[in-house]
């Protein structure tokens, strides 16, 4: 299953650490999966176990998952602006 990743050139990926595998039954540790898809799987498991109400924590706990890639490197002229007439201000210019 592939999911859109916020328009990034390289979607962020996550893999479950072997030491935390017992906390996520059904998720194979050590396999890189698009982070958005991994979050869907983990969220669905939490809902099935009746743990869905705790949104104060990250779905993919950084103590249990490793992350790579993600984001896009933009040049200054490619950075998004709020309005077409806005000038990009760097360092409080």
N, C-alpha and C positions, 0 to 999 in steps of 0.2 A: 504494500500500500504506500503510495507516494502522496505527499501532502504539500501544498504550497507553503513556502517558508518566508513569507513577508517580502517577496521580491528580491531576495538576496541571490547573488551569483552562485555562491557556494552555501548550500543549506547546512545548518549546524547539525552535527551528529552526536549521538550519545551511545555509550555502552555501559552495561551493568558490570560493576566490579565483582569478581568472584566471591570476595568476602561478604558481600551483601546479597548474594543470590537467594539465600533462605528467606529473605524479606519480600521477594518478588517471584512467587511461584509462577511458572509458565513463561518467564522471560529468561532467555538463554544468556548467560554472562559472556562477556568478551566479544560480542557481535556488534559492529557499528550499525546503527539504524538512525534514520533521520529523527532528530530530537522531537519534532512535532508529533511524529507517529509514535515514538516511545512514550511521550507524555499522554497520548490518547489511550495507549494500552494500560499504563500505570493508573491513570484516572479511572478507567473502566473497572479495573480490579478493586480499587478502593471503594467505588460505588457498590459493587457486588458484595463486598464485605461490610457495608454499612458505615464506611469511614469517609464518606464524601463531603461532609460538612466543614472540614478543616482546610480552608483556602488560605490561611495565614502563612502556611509553609509552601515552599516550592514543590511542585509535583515531582520533579526529578531532583532529589536531594544530592547536592554535590559531594557529600560524604559517601554516597552509594554509586554514583555514576561518574564517568569520565567524559569530557566533551572535547570536540575538535571542530575546526573550520567555522563557517558562519560569517556573515557580514560581507560587506562589499567595500573595497577601497575606492574612494571617490577623489577626483581632483577637485580643487576649489570651485571651479566653474560648474561641476556636476552636482554639488551639494544642493539639497532641496531648500527652497525659500518659502516663506509664508505667503507672500504676494509677489507677483511678477515685478512690481516696482521696488521691492526691498533690495537693498544692497547687503551683501554678506559682510558682517562685522566680525573681525577677529581681534581678540585680546582687548576688547573695550574701545576700539577705534571710534 
